[in-house]
Amino acid sequence: MEDKLKERILLGEDIVISLEKLIKKVKNKVKNDKLELQSLCDHEYVKEIEPYSNTVYYCKKCGKEK
């Protein structure tokens, strides 16, 4: 009984580690894709104004901040 429980715990930990690695890879891929999109985009900047903060310009096509 204890051996099966230990095996389940180890298996669960292995799955968690694998998922964390996969999440990291997906985040890096999304980041690289965003950078590629921003490099290809012909930007159309719009103002974003919030009270008590600086005015920021964002591209409405790709989200790049000016």
N, C-alpha and C positions, 0 to 999 in steps of 0.2 A: 504494500500500500504506500509506504513512504517513498519507495523507489519510483513508482508511477507519478507521485506528486512532484518529486524532484525533477523528473523528466519533463513534466508539463511546465514547470517553472522555467527550466533551461530553454525549452522550446519557445515559450512566450518571450523570454528575454532576447533570444536570437531573432525572433520576428520583429520585435521593437527596434533592435539595432538595424536590421535590414530596411525597415520602413523609414527610419531616420536618415539613412544614407540615400534612399530613393528621394525623399523630400528635398534633401540638400541638392541632389542632381537636378531635380525639376526646377527648383528656385534659381539655380545657376543658368539653366536653359532659358527660362523666362526672362531673366535679366539680360542675357545675351541677345535674345530676340527683340527686346525693347530697344536696346542700343542700336541694333541693326535697323529697326524701323525708324528710329530717330535720325540715323545717318542718311536714310533714303528719302525722308519726308521733305516736301516743300512747305515749310512751316507757315501756319496762319495763327499768329499770336493774338490772344484776347486778354484783356485786363481782368484780374480778379482782385476785388477790393474787399477787405474786411475791416471793420472798425478797430481802431487802435493798433493797426499793424501796417507794414509796408505794402505797397501795391506790387503785385506779382503778375508777370505775364506768362501764360501757358499756351502752348500750341494746342488748338482744339482738335487736331488730327491725331497727334501722337502723344500728347501730354508732356512734352519737354518744357522745362522751365527756362525762361530767357534770363 
